[in-house]
Amino acid sequence: MWIPYQEIRRHPADFRVKYRFYSENEGGRKVTPFQGYRSDFSYDGDDTSITGIFAIHPEFEDDHGEIILDNTSPVPTEGTARMWILFPQMRKEVHTKRMELGVLGYFMEGARKVAVVEVIEIVGLHSNPTS
């Protein structure tokens, strides 16, 4: 059973996204991941050979916006996720300046884009005590 990041980290997620995993034919995964998946993140339009990718992990929600606690079944191909910035320094120096509603980005596995995302809510990005 999944333990929500908010219980572990003791602060809210940074932001929320709606996501869609690419199909295998689109260059995506053969199957969707399980809760606990640790992809990275890139902003749409970035040249990742210059900017790199960012350690921002998703935590997937069900149709009611609640954290999916079952970590033994694949998450939906499309849905919403809470996003967690791992490094406080990057939150402060990069993401508080770039992240806003409507921003497009990607779940990344190395240099490969496996899902497209759109920011739908800013949650604790500007108020996290670790920033």
Accessible surface in RSA format (square Angstrom, percent):
REM  Atomic radii and reference values for relative SASA: ProtOr
REM  Chains: A
REM  Algorithm: Lee & Richards
REM  Probe-radius: 1.40
REM  Slices: 20
REM RES _ NUM      All-atoms   Total-Side   Main-Chain    Non-polar    All polar
REM                ABS   REL    ABS   REL    ABS   REL    ABS   REL    ABS   REL
RES MET A   1   169.99  88.0 114.87  76.0  55.12 131.2  83.16  70.7  86.83 115.0
RES TRP A   2    31.35  12.6  27.08  13.1   4.27  10.0  27.82  14.8   3.53   5.7
RES ILE A   3    99.99  56.9  95.90  71.4   4.09   9.8  96.68  69.6   3.31   9.0
RES PRO A   4    24.44  17.8  24.44  22.3   0.00   0.0  24.44  20.2   0.00   0.0
RES TYR A   5     7.09   3.3   7.09   4.0   0.00   0.0   7.09   5.3   0.00   0.0
RES GLN A   6    83.30  46.6  80.61  58.9   2.69   6.4  19.71  42.0  63.59  48.2
RES GLU A   7   104.42  60.0  94.78  71.7   9.64  23.0  41.22  79.7  63.20  51.6
RES ILE A   8   105.72  60.2  79.48  59.2  26.24  63.2  86.00  61.9  19.72  53.5
RES ARG A   9    74.28  31.2  54.31  27.7  19.98  47.6  28.17  38.5  46.11  27.9
RES ARG A  10   198.87  83.5 168.87  86.1  30.00  71.4  68.38  93.5 130.49  79.1
RES HIS A  11    16.90   9.2  11.88   8.3   5.03  12.9   8.88   9.2   8.02   9.3
RES PRO A  12    47.66  34.7  47.66  43.4   0.00   0.0  47.66  39.3   0.00   0.0
RES ALA A  13     3.13   2.9   1.51   2.3   1.62   3.7   1.51   2.1   1.62   4.3
RES ASP A  14     0.07   0.0   0.07   0.1   0.00   0.0   0.00   0.0   0.07   0.1
RES PHE A  15     0.00   0.0   0.00   0.0   0.00   0.0   0.00   0.0   0.00   0.0
RES ARG A  16    49.72  20.9  49.72  25.3   0.00   0.0  12.70  17.4  37.01  22.4
RES VAL A  17     0.00   0.0   0.00   0.0   0.00   0.0   0.00   0.0   0.00   0.0
RES LYS A  18   105.67  51.5 104.39  64.1   1.27   3.0  51.23  46.1  54.44  58.0
RES TYR A  19     8.06   3.8   0.00   0.0   8.06  21.0   2.95   2.2   5.11   6.3
RES ARG A  20    79.89  33.5  79.62  40.6   0.27   0.6  32.34  44.2  47.56  28.8
RES PHE A  21     3.67   1.8   2.37   1.5   1.29   3.4   2.37   1.4   1.29   3.7
RES TYR A  22    40.50  18.9  36.71  20.9   3.78   9.8  21.23  16.0  19.27  23.8
RES SER A  23    53.58  45.3  43.93  58.6   9.65  22.2  48.18 102.6   5.40   7.6
RES GLU A  24    96.12  55.2  81.76  61.9  14.36  34.2  29.65  57.3  66.47  54.3
RES ASN A  25   152.52 105.2 113.83 110.0  38.69  93.2  30.45  73.3 122.06 118.0
RES GLU A  26    92.70  53.2  58.52  44.3  34.18  81.4  41.81  80.9  50.89  41.6
RES GLY A  27    38.59  47.6   0.00   N/A  38.59  47.6  36.25  99.5   2.34   5.2
RES GLY A  28     5.06   6.2   0.00   N/A   5.06   6.2   0.00   0.0   5.06  11.3
RES ARG A  29    59.74  25.1  50.65  25.8   9.08  21.6   9.93  13.6  49.80  30.2
RES LYS A  30   169.54  82.7 138.17  84.8  31.36  74.7  81.14  73.0  88.40  94.2
RES VAL A  31   100.12  65.9  91.97  83.3   8.14  19.6  99.61  86.5   0.51   1.4
RES THR A  32    20.43  14.5  16.88  17.1   3.55   8.5  11.47  15.4   8.96  13.5
RES PRO A  33     6.79   4.9   3.50   3.2   3.28  11.9   6.79   5.6   0.00   0.0
RES PHE A  34    85.97  43.0  81.61  50.5   4.36  11.3  81.61  49.5   4.36  12.5
RES GLN A  35     8.20   4.6   0.06   0.0   8.14  19.4   0.00   0.0   8.20   6.2
RES GLY A  36    18.04  22.2   0.00   N/A  18.04  22.2   8.61  23.6   9.43  21.1
RES TYR A  37    28.82  13.5  18.27  10.4  10.56  27.5  27.96  21.0   0.86   1.1
RES ARG A  38   160.53  67.4 131.82  67.2  28.72  68.4  36.19  49.5 124.34  75.4
RES SER A  39     3.42   2.9   0.00   0.0   3.42   7.9   3.42   7.3   0.00   0.0
RES ASP A  40    39.46  27.6  39.23  39.0   0.24   0.6   1.14   2.7  38.32  38.2
RES PHE A  41     0.19   0.1   0.19   0.1   0.00   0.0   0.19   0.1   0.00   0.0
RES SER A  42     1.15   1.0   1.15   1.5   0.00   0.0   0.12   0.2   1.03   1.4
RES TYR A  43     7.42   3.5   5.17   2.9   2.25   5.9   5.17   3.9   2.25   2.8
RES ASP A  44    68.51  48.0  50.38  50.1  18.13  42.9   4.52  10.6  63.99  63.8
RES GLY A  45    76.77  94.7   0.00   N/A  76.77  94.7  40.93 112.3  35.83  80.3
RES ASP A  46    33.28  23.3  10.24  10.2  23.04  54.5   3.30   7.8  29.97  29.9
RES ASP A  47    75.56  52.9  65.06  64.8  10.50  24.8  33.31  78.4  42.24  42.1
RES THR A  48    41.66  29.6  30.67  31.1  10.99  26.2   8.74  11.7  32.92  49.8
RES SER A  49   103.08  87.1  58.55  78.1  44.54 102.6  57.57 122.6  45.51  63.8
RES ILE A  50   143.32  81.6 112.14  83.5  31.18  75.2 116.14  83.6  27.19  73.8
RES THR A  51    59.64  42.4  32.16  32.6  27.48  65.5  40.40  54.3  19.25  29.1
RES GLY A  52    28.63  35.3   0.00   N/A  28.63  35.3  27.79  76.3   0.84   1.9
RES ILE A  53    61.62  35.1  36.98  27.5  24.64  59.4  36.98  26.6  24.64  66.9
RES PHE A  54    16.00   8.0  13.65   8.5   2.35   6.1  16.00   9.7   0.00   0.0
RES ALA A  55    25.87  23.8  15.81  24.4  10.06  22.9  15.83  22.3  10.03  26.6
RES ILE A  56     0.21   0.1   0.21   0.2   0.00   0.0   0.21   0.2   0.00   0.0
RES HIS A  57    15.62   8.5  15.62  10.9   0.00   0.0   7.76   8.0   7.85   9.1
RES PRO A  58     0.39   0.3   0.00   0.0   0.39   1.4   0.00   0.0   0.39   2.4
RES GLU A  59     0.91   0.5   0.91   0.7   0.00   0.0   0.00   0.0   0.91   0.7
RES PHE A  60     0.00   0.0   0.00   0.0   0.00   0.0   0.00   0.0   0.00   0.0
RES GLU A  61     3.83   2.2   1.10   0.8   2.72   6.5   0.00   0.0   3.83   3.1
RES ASP A  62    52.88  37.0  45.14  44.9   7.73  18.3  25.39  59.8  27.49  27.4
RES ASP A  63   144.49 101.2 105.48 105.0  39.01  92.3  32.73  77.0 111.76 111.5
RES HIS A  64   158.26  86.5 128.14  89.1  30.12  77.1  88.12  90.8  70.14  81.6
RES GLY A  65    24.26  29.9   0.00   N/A  24.26  29.9  14.94  41.0   9.32  20.9
RES GLU A  66   106.23  61.0 106.23  80.4   0.00   0.0  33.55  64.9  72.68  59.3
RES ILE A  67    20.17  11.5   9.82   7.3  10.35  24.9   9.82   7.1  10.35  28.1
RES ILE A  68    30.45  17.3  26.45  19.7   3.99   9.6  30.45  21.9   0.00   0.0
RES LEU A  69    68.36  38.1  63.38  45.3   4.98  12.5  63.59  44.7   4.77  12.8
RES ASP A  70    68.72  48.1  58.01  57.7  10.71  25.3  38.20  89.9  30.52  30.4
RES ASN A  71    49.93  34.4  37.96  36.7  11.96  28.8   2.00   4.8  47.92  46.3
RES THR A  72   102.25  72.7  82.14  83.3  20.11  47.9  68.14  91.5  34.11  51.6
RES SER A  73    50.56  42.7  47.90  63.9   2.65   6.1  24.48  52.1  26.08  36.5
RES PRO A  74    74.25  54.1  55.37  50.5  18.87  68.6  55.37  45.7  18.87 117.3
RES VAL A  75     5.19   3.4   0.21   0.2   4.98  12.0   1.68   1.5   3.51   9.5
RES PRO A  76    59.13  43.1  47.08  42.9  12.05  43.8  58.87  48.6   0.27   1.7
RES THR A  77    74.30  52.8  69.35  70.3   4.95  11.8  41.61  55.9  32.69  49.4
RES GLU A  78   109.03  62.6  95.62  72.3  13.40  31.9  22.74  44.0  86.29  70.4
RES GLY A  79    26.74  33.0   0.00   N/A  26.74  33.0  24.23  66.5   2.51   5.6
RES THR A  80    32.85  23.4  31.51  31.9   1.34   3.2  27.83  37.4   5.02   7.6
RES ALA A  81     0.00   0.0   0.00   0.0   0.00   0.0   0.00   0.0   0.00   0.0
RES ARG A  82    53.70  22.5  53.70  27.4   0.00   0.0   7.45  10.2  46.25  28.0
RES MET A  83     0.00   0.0   0.00   0.0   0.00   0.0   0.00   0.0   0.00   0.0
RES TRP A  84     1.05   0.4   1.05   0.5   0.00   0.0   1.05   0.6   0.00   0.0
RES ILE A  85     7.55   4.3   1.33   1.0   6.22  15.0   1.33   1.0   6.22  16.9
RES LEU A  86    59.77  33.3  36.62  26.2  23.14  58.2  40.33  28.3  19.44  52.3
RES PHE A  87   114.14  57.1 114.14  70.7   0.00   0.0 114.14  69.2   0.00   0.0
RES PRO A  88    56.32  41.0  55.80  50.9   0.52   1.9  56.06  46.3   0.26   1.6
RES GLN A  89   108.20  60.5 104.15  76.1   4.05   9.6  45.89  97.7  62.31  47.3
RES MET A  90    62.36  32.3  62.36  41.3   0.00   0.0  39.53  33.6  22.83  30.2
RES ARG A  91     3.15   1.3   3.15   1.6   0.00   0.0   0.00   0.0   3.15   1.9
RES LYS A  92   123.34  60.2 119.43  73.3   3.91   9.3  64.04  57.6  59.30  63.2
RES GLU A  93    86.39  49.6  74.49  56.4  11.90  28.3  28.04  54.2  58.35  47.6
RES VAL A  94    33.30  21.9  30.27  27.4   3.03   7.3  33.28  28.9   0.02   0.0
RES HIS A  95     1.04   0.6   1.04   0.7   0.00   0.0   0.00   0.0   1.04   1.2
RES THR A  96    39.19  27.9  25.28  25.6  13.91  33.2  17.03  22.9  22.16  33.5
RES LYS A  97   155.73  76.0 118.73  72.8  37.00  88.1 100.55  90.5  55.18  58.8
RES ARG A  98    87.47  36.7  73.30  37.4  14.17  33.7  36.63  50.1  50.84  30.8
RES MET A  99     8.03   4.2   0.00   0.0   8.03  19.1   0.00   0.0   8.03  10.6
RES GLU A 100   110.04  63.2 108.86  82.4   1.18   2.8  27.83  53.8  82.21  67.1
RES LEU A 101   113.95  63.5  95.49  68.3  18.46  46.4  95.64  67.2  18.30  49.3
RES GLY A 102    38.94  48.0   0.00   N/A  38.94  48.0  22.67  62.2  16.27  36.4
RES VAL A 103    29.13  19.2  22.17  20.1   6.96  16.8  28.58  24.8   0.55   1.5
RES LEU A 104    79.87  44.5  73.91  52.9   5.96  15.0  73.91  51.9   5.96  16.0
RES GLY A 105     0.33   0.4   0.00   N/A   0.33   0.4   0.00   0.0   0.33   0.7
RES TYR A 106    24.61  11.5  24.61  14.0   0.00   0.0   2.75   2.1  21.86  26.9
RES PHE A 107     0.00   0.0   0.00   0.0   0.00   0.0   0.00   0.0   0.00   0.0
RES MET A 108     2.65   1.4   1.52   1.0   1.13   2.7   1.52   1.3   1.13   1.5
RES GLU A 109    49.49  28.4  34.67  26.2  14.81  35.3  30.00  58.0  19.48  15.9
RES GLY A 110    48.83  60.2   0.00   N/A  48.83  60.2  38.41 105.4  10.43  23.4
RES ALA A 111    95.36  87.7  64.08  98.9  31.28  71.2  67.49  95.0  27.87  73.8
RES ARG A 112   105.74  44.4  99.35  50.6   6.40  15.2  55.05  75.2  50.69  30.7
RES LYS A 113    93.64  45.7  84.59  51.9   9.05  21.5  42.50  38.3  51.14  54.5
RES VAL A 114     0.00   0.0   0.00   0.0   0.00   0.0   0.00   0.0   0.00   0.0
RES ALA A 115     0.00   0.0   0.00   0.0   0.00   0.0   0.00   0.0   0.00   0.0
RES VAL A 116    42.07  27.7  41.25  37.3   0.82   2.0  41.25  35.8   0.82   2.2
RES VAL A 117     2.49   1.6   0.09   0.1   2.40   5.8   2.49   2.2   0.00   0.0
RES GLU A 118    55.04  31.6  54.58  41.3   0.46   1.1   5.59  10.8  49.45  40.4
RES VAL A 119     1.91   1.3   0.03   0.0   1.88   4.5   0.03   0.0   1.88   5.1
RES ILE A 120    62.32  35.5  37.38  27.8  24.94  60.1  41.51  29.9  20.81  56.5
RES GLU A 121    69.93  40.1  68.70  52.0   1.23   2.9  22.42  43.4  47.51  38.8
RES ILE A 122    50.02  28.5  29.72  22.1  20.30  48.9  29.72  21.4  20.30  55.1
RES VAL A 123    60.29  39.7  31.43  28.5  28.86  69.5  34.14  29.7  26.14  70.9
RES GLY A 124     0.89   1.1   0.00   N/A   0.89   1.1   0.89   2.4   0.00   0.0
RES LEU A 125     0.07   0.0   0.00   0.0   0.07   0.2   0.00   0.0   0.07   0.2
RES HIS A 126   119.09  65.1  86.81  60.3  32.28  82.6  64.08  66.0  55.01  64.0
RES SER A 127    83.07  70.2  57.23  76.4  25.83  59.5  50.32 107.2  32.75  45.9
RES ASN A 128     5.28   3.6   0.00   0.0   5.28  12.7   0.45   1.1   4.83   4.7
RES PRO A 129   110.27  80.4  68.90  62.8  41.37 150.4  80.72  66.6  29.55 183.7
RES THR A 130    70.91  50.4  53.24  54.0  17.67  42.1  59.92  80.5  10.99  16.6
RES SER A 131    51.34  43.4  16.77  22.4  34.57  79.6  22.00  46.8  29.34  41.1
END  Absolute sums over single chains surface
CHAIN  1 A     6994.3       5441.5       1552.8       3823.7       3170.6
END  Absolute sums over all chains
TOTAL          6994.3       5441.5       1552.8       3823.7       3170.6
